[in-house]
Amino acid sequence: MKSNLERLIKKSRQEDQLNTENRQAEIDHPNTASDRRNFLRRTALGGIALTGLAGFSFEDKLSQTTSKVNRNSAPSELKITDMRYVLTKVMGGTAIIRIDTNQGIYGLGEVRDASDVRYALFLKSRILGQNPCNVEKIFKSIRQFGGTSRQAGGVCAVEMALWDLCGKAYNVPAWQLLGGRYRDKVRMYADTPEADSPEEQKRLIEFRVKEQGYTWLKMDVSIAELKGKPGTVVNGKFWEDKNGNLSQWGDQRNFMSYGNTMHPFTQVQITEKGLEELAQIVENVRSMVGYEIPLSTDHYGHFDLNNCIRLAKSLEKYRLAWFEDMVPWQYTEQWKTITNAIETPTTTGEDIYLLKDFKPLIHERAVDIIHPDLASSGGLLETKRIGDYAEEYGVAMAMHQAGTPVSFMASVHCAAATQNFLALEHHSVDLPWWENLVKTVGGYKMIDKGFATVPLTAPGLGIDLNDEVLKQHVDPRDKSYFAPTKEWDELRSHDRLFS
C-alpha cells in the first residue's frame, strides 16, 4: 500500500506542476479579470497537495490524502459574471439558463415550459456582480419582475440557478440548504396523454406501469374527446376553432378565443350523453390500471362550476386522486363551492406565483391539495414555504412539472425537503432522450421505477449538462447555444417600489 501511495504522490507532483503552470498562465493573461486574478493568487496555497506530504509519516499521509479538502471555491468571494441560455425542444421550447461566476463554477436554471427566455435575460443586469450565495437577498430584489404562470419563468429560473451555484460553492446538495430532507426518493406521477384509440391508451399505460414502474398516473378527461359526437355539448359550435376543436391552447393574439376565455364565461355545458361518454373514457382507463394505482385527472375544458360539479359527481365512483384546475385558480369561492359539493379531492396552483396568492385557497380550505409548479411559484425556497404553510392547515402538496431535467431536479430537491409532499409530475415520459439531456453528478440514476432519486452527496442540483445530447435537441428557432448575451448587461431603470 505504501508503494501505491508513493506512486500516487509522484503522479500528483506532476499534476501539481501542470496546474501551477496553468494557474500562472491565467494570472499573466491580459484578458483575466482582476477579481479572478486575485482569487487565483489567494488560493494558490489553499490546500495541501500530495507532493507536500513526502516528509509525513505513512499514517499522516493516509489521513491527509483521504480528507476532503475543497479548493474549488471561496463562497464569500463569488460574483456573478454572466448569464447565457439554450432553447431546447422540450414542451415546444423550454430554455435552460446558465449563470457563470468569477471562480469558474456555474448554476443551471430553467425558464418554465414554453415561456420566453427574455423573462430571464431581462434580469441579468440586476444580478451581475452579486454574490449568488445570497439567494434570498437577490430573489427579493427581482421577484417584482415575476407574475402569474409563465411570466414568473425568469425569476424562478434565476432562483434555481442560484441554489445550484450555492450548493456547488459549499459542496452540499440543494435540499440540505433548504433545511434537510424527509425522503431519499420522490414519488412521481406520469402524465398519460389522450389517445386515438383504447388500444393506444392501453399501450401508453402499460409502458408507464409495467415497463417504467410508475405507481401514480394522470389523464385528461377533456370535452375535446366529444368532438364529432352529436348531442354531447351545448354551445360548443360557437367556440370551435377552424379545425372544429374546442382547443384550450388557442392563438394567444385572439383574446376572444375559447382558449383565452375563462371558464365561467363560455356557457359551454355538457349533456347527460356527454357525461356518459366521458365516464366511459375513465372507465376504460380504470379497467386497465385497477384500483391500486392513484389516477388523477386534468384538462376538462372551459365550462362553469355547475358543470364541474356535474362532471365530478358522474366520475366519483372511480375514486380519482384529484380533479385539477377545474376553474381558474383566482376564483377561491368557486373552488370552495366545488370542493364542498364533491367527494373527490380538488387541486390547483400550477400558475400561482408566490405564497401570498396560495394563502386564500389554503385559509379557506378551498382545495384539498395545492399544486405549485416550482418554475412558476417562486423557485425552491418559496415553494417549500408554500408547502410548509399548507401543512399547518392540513393541506397536502403535489407538484406540477413539465420541463427539462433542470426544473425536474430542482423540484426533486424541494419535494425531498417538504414533509406534506405527495407526488411530482413527469410530463416527458415518452421522450427517450429527455433524461440524457443531463449527466448526474456521481452517476446516480435520476429516475428509478417511478421514483426520482434524491442525490445524497452531489452538490447543488446534482446534474451537469450533457452537451452532446443537448445540442441534438435545440429548438430550431434559436440555435445560439449559450452564446454571449452582452446586450442584456446594462441596467437602465431604477426599480425601487417605494418613494
Number of C-alpha atoms within 10 A of each C-alpha: 7 10 8 9 15 16 12 14 20 15 13 16 16 12 14 15 12 12 13 13 12 12 16 15 12 16 19 11 11 9 9 14 12 12 13 19 19 12 17 17 13 11 13 13 10 14 10 12 16 19 18 12 16 12 9 11 10 15 9 11 19 14 10 16 17 8 8 7 12 12 12 15 18 15 17 11 16 25 20 23 19 21 28 21 23 23 28 27 21 21 15 12 23 24 30 27 26 22 25 22 23 22 21 11 17 23 27 29 32 33 34 31 23 19 21 18 23 14 21 29 21 17 21 26 17 19 22 20 15 17 22 31 23 13 19 14 12 19 20 10 15 18 18 13 16 21 19 15 18 23 21 29 34 33 32 32 30 33 29 32 29 30 31 29 31 28 24 24 23 17 16 19 24 35 29 18 17 18 12 15 20 15 15 15 21 23 23 23 26 27 26 21 15 17 14 9 9 14 10 12 18 17 12 18 22 16 15 23 18 11 11 17 15 21 21 23 22 22 18 21 21 19 25 17 19 19 14 10 11 10 12 20 19 14 12 19 12 11 18 16 15 7 7 13 19 25 20 17 10 16 14 10 8 11 11 13 19 25 21 17 16 14 19 16 11 17 14 21 20 23 16 15 15 21 22 15 17 22 19 13 18 19 14 13 17 18 11 14 18 11 12 9 16 17 25 23 22 17 16 21 22 28 21 19 17 14 18 22 18 18 21 23 15 15 19 13 12 17 15 22 18 22 24 24 20 26 22 16 20 16 13 18 13 19 26 17 15 23 20 16 13 15 15 20 18 27 26 28 27 24 24 24 29 23 19 10 16 24 14 15 26 22 13 13 19 24 28 23 28 26 31 29 26 32 37 31 32 31 31 26 24 20 27 29 17 25 29 20 18 24 17 11 12 14 21 20 28 24 27 25 24 20 28 27 25 27 29 24 22 26 28 29 32 30 30 26 26 24 17 21 25 17 21 25 22 24 21 20 16 15 10 8 14 18 18 17 21 21 18 18 16 12 11 16 14 22 16 14 16 21 21 22 21 26 27 16 14 20 24 31 33 28 24 15 16 14 14 11 15 19 15 12 17 20 19 11 10 11 14 14 17 14 11 12 13 12 10 18 18 12 14 9 7 6 12 8 6 4 3
